[in-house]
């Protein structure tokens, strides 16, 4: 319903639609406009329509990763403020504590005003930016941002959250709010690696960001986590993506990547910012590399 609403252009039709969705209070509340806050969905929609410019920092990988760190901070803050009931502890409630979706994250409207034009100004501005999560009763539940039971070896709230964050990372990096039709399949996890291969290789994205995303999406990594939790040694991960098992580990890997990107910045004529894209030849040549196309395809 949320995706359909975004395609409606006539105000009259939107009004009728809004009356219809009052039976879905979380969606109705989510679609209400807030003058001081916009959503991450609005941001992705904005950058999607921007013509590619090398010096537009809104389109940079550094900005997308910085936004992802803000998402992690917002989730931490939301969880810190959440009151856990005794019943949920006794019953071992396995429902997600947060539904991941771009429209569930509120971001400052100031980001939509003139955006920093230099790396230093961007870093200074980002230090002041705070993302927020909508109250649970306003959050959109979209199963495309959750792991499928077909591909989940064990349930962990952080693992489920990491999966959703990685999809938003793809949307930020690729500047897309939509994905191919296969994303709507109930067994999408079984073919998801091919979908991200196409999405990410069509954009200028570093090997480090690609492998972070692969780690969060990978059933192979969830399998490794399961083995490690049972003290079973796994020796086939030397050149695999980093094992990301928590929000803290994800934040650590993103921070490392931001530092690598920072070391590969250059300024050209008129101090116009440019970003060199670091690529790992070791990972690209690895037979387990999910981004390498098979010769038979």
N, C-alpha and C positions, 0 to 999 in steps of 0.2 A: 504493500500500500504506500509506503514511504517513497519508493522508487517511482511508482506511478504518479504520485502527487507532483514530483519534480518535473514531469513531462507535460503537465497541464499548463496551458498558456493563458487562457481567458479567465479574467477575474470572476465572472459569473459562475463558470464551471468549478473554479476553486472553492467558491462560497458553498455551492451545493455539496461538493466533496467533503468540506469541513463539517457540514451538518451531519453527513452520513457517518463520519468516523467518530462521532461522540460515543459510540459503543466501544471504542478503543481508546480509553482515557490517556494511556501513556503516549500514544501517537498524537492525539489531539493536543496534549500539553507540549509535546516536543516540537510541533509545527508552529507554535505561537512565536511571534517575532519578539526579539529583545533588542532594544536600541543600543544598549551598552555592550551587549555580548553577541557574538556570532558563533557559528560552530565550525568545527574542523571540516565538515562537509562543505560549508560555504567557501572555505579557503581553497579546498581542492577544486571546487567549481571555478573559482577565480583564476587560479594559475593554469587551469586547463585551457582557458580562453586567451591566455597571453601568448603573443607571438614569440617564438624562440629568440632570445637575445643572450649572447655570451656574458654580458655584464649585468644582467638582471638577477640580483641575488635572491629574489623570491623563487627562482627556478633552480637554485643550487642544491646540490646534494647536502652541503653543510647545513642549510636551512631545514631541509627535510629531517635530517638526523637530530638537529636541535629540537625540532617540534616533537620528535619521538621521545626525547628525554623529558620534555614537559608533560607528555602523556603519562610517562612512568611516575613522575612527581605527583600528578593529579590522582593517579590510582593509589599511591601510597597515602596521600592525604585523606582520600575518601575512606580507605580502610582504617586509618587511625581514628577517624571520627565515628566510625560505625560501632554501634552497640551490639554486641553478640549476645543473643538470648541463651538462657540455660537449655531451652528445648532444642535449639539448633545444635548445641554441643553434644547433648545426650543422644540425639537422633542422627548425629553425623551428617548434617545437611550437605548434600553434594551439588546443590544448585549453584550456578555462578553467582558470586557476590556482586559482580559488575558485568553488564552486557556491553561488549565492545562493538562500537559502531561510530563512524565519524560524527554523526549528528548528536551523539551522546556527550561529546566534549565541547565545552564552551570556551571560546578564546576571545581575547580583547579585540574590540572593534578597531582599536588603534593600529592593528596590524594591516588593516585594509586602507589606511591612509598612506601618504608618501613613505615608501619603505627605504631603509638605509641603503646607501649606494657604495659604501666602502666596507671592507672586512672589519675594521676596528669599530665602526659605528654599528655594524650588525651585531657583533659580540656584545657591545655595551647595551644595546637595546634588548637583546635576548635575555640578559641577566634580570631584567625587570618584568619579563613576561611570565604570567601565571595562567595555566589552564585549569579548568574546573570540570568536574563530572556532574551531569544532571542528577537530581534525586532519582532514586530507583523507580519511583512511580512515573517518571517521565522518560525513562530509557527505552529505546527501541531494541527489541529482541530480534536479531537476525542470525539465523543458524549458519549462514555462510561465513560468519566470523568465529565459528566454534568448531572444534575438532569433531569428526564423525566417530560414532562408536565402532565403525568398521575399521578405523585406523588408530584407535586409542587402546594402548596396552594397559594403562592404569590411569585412574582419575587423580588429578591434582589441580587445584585452582590456579596456581601460577602457570602450569603448563597450558591450560585452557586460555588464560589471559595472554600468554606469550604468543600463542597461535593468532589470536585476534589482532594483537599489536603488529605482528609481522605483515598481516594483510594491509593494515593501514599504512605501514611503511611503504609497501609496494604502491599504494595509491598516491602517497605523497611524492615518492621518487618518480613515478610514471605520470603523475598529474592526471589521474583518471578516477572517476567515481563509479565506473562500471567495468565489468569484465566480460569475457566471452561467455556464451550461453552455457558452456559446460560447468561454469561455476555454480549454476542453479541445481545441478544434479545432487541427489541425496548421497551418492557415493563419490562426490567430487574429490575427496582426499586421495583416491586411488589414481587420479590423473592430474592432481594439482601441480606436481613438479614440472610437467610439460607446459602447463599454463604459465607458471612464473618464468620458465626459461624464455618463452617468447616475449613476455611483458618486459623483463629486465634487460634482455640483450638488445632490445630496440632503443635503449636509452643509455646515456653516458653515466654509468654508475660504477664505482670502484668494486674491485673483487671483495674487499672487506665487508662492504654493505651487503653484497649479494650473498655472502656466506653466512652472515648474521641471520638474514631472512631464511635461508635454507635450513639453518639449525633450528629455528623456531618452528618451522613447518614440518621438519623431517620426522617421520615415524622411526627411522633408523636411530636418530638421537634419543627419542623417547625409549626405544628398546635398550640403548646403552645405559640410560639413567636407571632403568629397571634392573639391569644386571648389576650395576654399581651398588644399588641399594641392597642387593643380596650378596655383596662381597664377591661377585663373580668377575674375574679379570677379563677385560675386553681388549684385544690387541690390534683391532682392524681400524683404528680411528686416528692414526698418526696424521694423515693428511685430510681428514674429514673436516667439515665446518666445526668451529668451536662448540663445545658442549655447553649449551645455555639452559640452565635449569631453574632460574629464578629471575625476578625483576632486577635484583641487584647485579646479577651476572650480565644481564642484557645491558643495563646501564653502563657497566664496566666496559663491555665490548664496544658499545657505541662511542663512549668517551675516548677509547683508544683510536677508533677510526677517525673521530673528529680531530684528534691530535695529528694523525697521519695526513689528513686533508689540509690541516693548517700548515704543515711543513711543505706542502706542494702548491701553495698559492703563489701567484705572481701578479705584478701590476705592470700594465703596458702603458701606452701613450695616454697622457692626461690622468694617470693613476687609475685607469679603468681596471676593475678587478677581474682576474681570470683564475680558474681552478684546473690544475692538471689532475687527471684521473689516474690514480695508482692502480696497476693491475699486477696480480701475482702470476707469474708464468708457472710456478710450481703447482698452484691450485688448478690452473687452466689445463695443465697436462695430466693431472691426476685422473686415473680411470674412474674414480667415484665422483668426479665433478659433475653435478647435475646440470650445469649450464653448457656442457659440451655436446654438440650435435653428433649423433651416430653417423658413421659413413654410409650406412644403408638407408638413411632417411633423406 
